[in-house]
Amino acid sequence: MVFASNTIPTDFGLVLAAIAGAGSLLLIALRFVPEAKS
């Protein structure tokens, strides 16, 4: 992450971090939804 922050602009890095965080949360939510329905 240190090297990425030095080579990639901070705004672009923050956007990637936000997308990665939201994507991981969506994957976790999709995993629990079928279990809750059943």
BALOBA-1460 file (C-alpha; in Angstrom, 3 decimals):
// residues 38
<rec num="1" residu="m" x="0.000" y="0.000" z="0.000"/>
<rec num="2" residu="v" x="2.903" y="2.355" z="0.718"/>
<rec num="3" residu="f" x="4.315" y="1.972" z="-2.797"/>
<rec num="4" residu="a" x="0.844" y="2.373" z="-4.323"/>
<rec num="5" residu="s" x="0.247" y="5.611" z="-2.409"/>
<rec num="6" residu="n" x="3.567" y="6.956" z="-3.714"/>
<rec num="7" residu="t" x="2.866" y="6.135" z="-7.371"/>
<rec num="8" residu="i" x="-0.945" y="6.497" z="-7.556"/>
<rec num="9" residu="p" x="-2.721" y="9.814" z="-6.813"/>
<rec num="10" residu="t" x="-4.458" y="9.820" z="-3.434"/>
<rec num="11" residu="d" x="-7.909" y="10.468" z="-4.933"/>
<rec num="12" residu="f" x="-7.635" y="7.462" z="-7.252"/>
<rec num="13" residu="g" x="-6.410" y="5.333" z="-4.346"/>
<rec num="14" residu="l" x="-9.316" y="6.433" z="-2.150"/>
<rec num="15" residu="v" x="-11.788" y="5.550" z="-4.921"/>
<rec num="16" residu="l" x="-10.257" y="2.087" z="-5.315"/>
<rec num="17" residu="a" x="-10.328" y="1.584" z="-1.553"/>
<rec num="18" residu="a" x="-13.996" y="2.627" z="-1.396"/>
<rec num="19" residu="i" x="-14.939" y="0.281" z="-4.269"/>
<rec num="20" residu="a" x="-13.014" y="-2.594" z="-2.700"/>
<rec num="21" residu="g" x="-14.636" y="-1.987" z="0.686"/>
<rec num="22" residu="a" x="-18.142" y="-1.740" z="-0.776"/>
<rec num="23" residu="g" x="-17.550" y="-4.836" z="-2.921"/>
<rec num="24" residu="s" x="-16.407" y="-6.891" z="0.059"/>
<rec num="25" residu="l" x="-19.433" y="-5.759" z="2.101"/>
<rec num="26" residu="l" x="-21.765" y="-6.693" z="-0.776"/>
<rec num="27" residu="l" x="-20.181" y="-10.149" z="-1.076"/>
<rec num="28" residu="i" x="-20.583" y="-10.730" z="2.668"/>
<rec num="29" residu="a" x="-24.218" y="-9.545" z="2.540"/>
<rec num="30" residu="l" x="-25.010" y="-11.813" z="-0.431"/>
<rec num="31" residu="r" x="-23.550" y="-14.762" z="1.481"/>
<rec num="32" residu="f" x="-25.813" y="-14.199" z="4.508"/>
<rec num="33" residu="v" x="-29.051" y="-13.434" z="2.603"/>
<rec num="34" residu="p" x="-29.704" y="-16.996" z="1.269"/>
<rec num="35" residu="e" x="-29.011" y="-18.424" z="4.740"/>
<rec num="36" residu="a" x="-31.499" y="-16.021" z="6.322"/>
<rec num="37" residu="k" x="-34.217" y="-16.872" z="3.766"/>
<rec num="38" residu="s" x="-33.794" y="-20.610" z="4.222"/>
